Amino acid sequence: MGVVVGLGYFLIALGPALTIFFSSIAPKPFLTLTVLASALIYLVSLVAAAIIWRAFLPGPSWVFLLMLATAVFIQEVTRIFYWRFFLKTEKYLNVLAVKLSKPQLNFVDRLEVSFASGVGHGVAHAIFFGLSVIAPAFGPATYYTESCKEMPFFLVSALLTLAFFLLHTFSMVIAFNAYTHGVGSQKLFVPVMHLGASFLTLINLLPNGCIVGVPLVFLCTLVTMVYGDRIVWENTDPNFLNHSSLQSMHSGSSL
């Protein structure tokens, strides 16, 4: 029973990520490299936040607010530098496309890269915060915390892992569009939703807070997904939906 339940938690937390990766990203080597690069950048931001706060933990409850705010700030600054790195990479890809007599990157290509970058952030978060916590669920028993006796601790972790995977994935799509076109509202939207979702996880520390905290985090995720979908819908020309210069370059080279 432990293996079955543990596998269920694992699929809740990482099932969508695995499905997206193998169906949409793995067939394109460049996008696979993008996922790996994005995941590495995300882990670097976590290490930076950990170095800053290691000396202050454990501490009073209000320290967690400052810790989360610092971590989100570092991750959002890192996101900007990552986008600037992509701009340099895009120039190289456009030069390569010209040499191969292929079309240069269009909106759909940039969308694929931003989506893959978001998946990288989300997967890194899922592995770091989710998989390491869910692993004991494969044992013979479950676990409940004093603050949340209504839901197993592993289920709460799996659900939050899924929520933040989707949040990071669609936040990157919004952020790329915001930075590229200089849309102030979108630039503000991403860190606000990220910070809000992070703060809402602290509700789980209250008695039975998980019953409220988990749905609220998913609400932040849903709003982000709907907003990201709206941006894609408004900016995508249907004539380009079936045309990707990244795909054409892959078919003509070993990139």
N, C-alpha and C positions, 0 to 999 in steps of 0.2 A: 504493500500500500504506500509506503514511503516513496518508492521510486515513481509510482504513478502520480502521486500528488506533487512531488518535486518536479516531474516533467511538465505537469500542468502549469505550475507557477513559472517555470522556465519559458513555456510557450506563450504565456500571457505577457511576460516581460520582453522577450526577444523574438517571438514568432513573427510579428509584423516587420521587424527590422530584417530578419533573415529572408522573408518573402520579398521585400523590396530590393534587397541586395542581389539576390540570385535572379530575380526576374527583370530588373531594370538597370542594374549597375554592372554586375559581373560580365555581361556580354561585351562591354566596352572597357578595354584595358585602361584607358586614360581616366575614366570615371572611378575605376577601382583604385588607382593611384591617388586620385583626389580624396576618396574616403580615407585612405591611410594617412595622407598628409593632414587632413582636417582632424582626424582622431588624435594624431600626435600633438598638434597645436593645442587642442583642448586639454590634453593631459599635462602639457607644459603649464598652462594657465592654472590648473589645479595644484600643481606642485608649487607654483609661485604663491598661491593663496595659503597653502599649507605651511610654507616656510614662514610667512608673516605671522600666522596665528598659532603656531606650535607652542610658543612660549606662554601663551595666555590660556591654554586649555589644560585641564578642565576649569571652568569658571562659572559665574552666575548666569542665569538664563538670558539676560540682556546681551551677553557676549555673543550669543548665537546670531542675534540680529546684525551686529556689526560684522561678524564673520561672513554671513551670507551676503551682506551688502558689498563687502570687499571682494568676495569671490565673483559675484555677478559683475562688478565693475571691471575686474581684471579680464574676465571672459569677454566682455563687450569691447574693451579696448583691443584685445587680441583679435576679435572678429574683424575690426577695422583694418588692422595690419594684414590679416589674412586676405581680405578683399584687395588690398593694394598689391599684395603678392600675386594674386590672380590676374590683375591688370597687366603686370609684366609678363606673366605666362601667356596671356591672351595675345599679346603682341607677337610672341614667338610662334604661337599656333597659327596666327594669320600669315606670318612670313612663310611658314611651312606649307600652309594651304596654297599660297601663290606658287610656290615651287612645284607642288604636286598638281597644279592646275585645278584645284578644288575651290569651292566657295569659302569665303571667310566666315568666321563665327557670326551667327545671327542670334536673335533673342532666344530661340529654342535651345541652342547650344549653351548659352549662358545660363538658361534655366536649368538645364541638366547638370551643369557644373555646380550651381548654387544648391540644387537639391542633393547632389552627392556630397557636397560639403556639409550640409545639414545632417545627412545620414551619418557622416563621420563623427560629428559632434555628438549626435544622439547615441550612436553605438558605444562611443567611448564612455559617455555618461552611464549607459546601461551596464556596461561591464564593470566599471569602477564602483558604482553605487548599488547596482542591482544584483549582478551575477554573484559577486562576492558574498552578498547577504543571503541570497536564495539558496546557495549551495548546501547549507545544512538541512534544507527542507527535504533532501533525499534520504534523510535518516528515518528512524522508526517513529518519531513523534513530531508534533507541531509545537508552536510556541505562541503564547499570548503575553502582551505587556500589561503592566498595571494600568496604564493610561488608555488602553484600547482592548477591552475584554470582549468586544463584539465581533472582531475580525482577527484572524490569525496574522501574526506579524509578517509572515512570509507573503501572504496575500496583499497586505498593504504595500510591502516593498515592491512586489511585482506590478501592481497597478500604478504606483508612482513612477516606476521605471518606464513603463509604457507611455505614461502621460508626458514625461520629460523627453523621451525619445521623439515623440511627435512634435512637441513644442520646439525642440532644437532644430528639427528638420525643416519645419515651415518657417521658423524665425530666420533661418539663413536665407531662404528664398526672398523673404520680405526685406531683409537687410541688404542683400545684393542689389535689389531693385532701388532701395532707398539711397544707397551710396552712389549708385551709377547715375541716377536721375536727380539726385539732390533733393529728395522729398523729405522735408523736415518732420512731418507727422509720422511717417514710416520709420524714420531714424529714432524717434522718441518711442514709438510703439513697441519695438523689439525689447529694449532694456526694461521698459515698464512692465511688460507682461512677464519677462524672465524674472525680474525682481519680485513681482507680485506672487507668481507661482512658488518661488522659493520661500517667501515669507509664510505663505499659506501652509507649507509643510510643518511649520512650528505648531499649528493647531493640533497636530497629532500628539503633542506632549500634554495636552489638556485631557481631563477625564472623558473618555469616549470621543475624543476629538477627531479620530480617524473617520467617524461616520459623517462628519462635516468637512474635514480637511481634504480628504481624497476627492469627493465630488467637486469641490471648489477648484482644486488644481486641474481637474479635467475640464472645468468650465473655461479656465484660462487657455488650456490647450485647444479647445473647440473654437474659441474666439480667434485664436491665432491661425488655425487651419482655415477658417472661413475667410479671414482677411487675406491670407496668402492666396487662396483660391480665387478671390475676387481680383487681386492684382494680376495673376496669370491670365485670367479670363479677359481682362480689359486690355492687356498688352500683347496677347498672342494673336497673330494673323493666321486664320485658318489655312491660308495657302502654304504656310511654312510648317504646319503640324507634322507632315509626313516627310519633311526634308531636314536633315541634320548634317552639317558639314563635318562634325565629329565622326558620325557614322561613315560618311564617304571617305574621310581620311583613313579610318580604320580598315576600310575595304581595299584601300589602295596602298597601304604601308603597314609597317609593323609597330606603329606608334603605340 
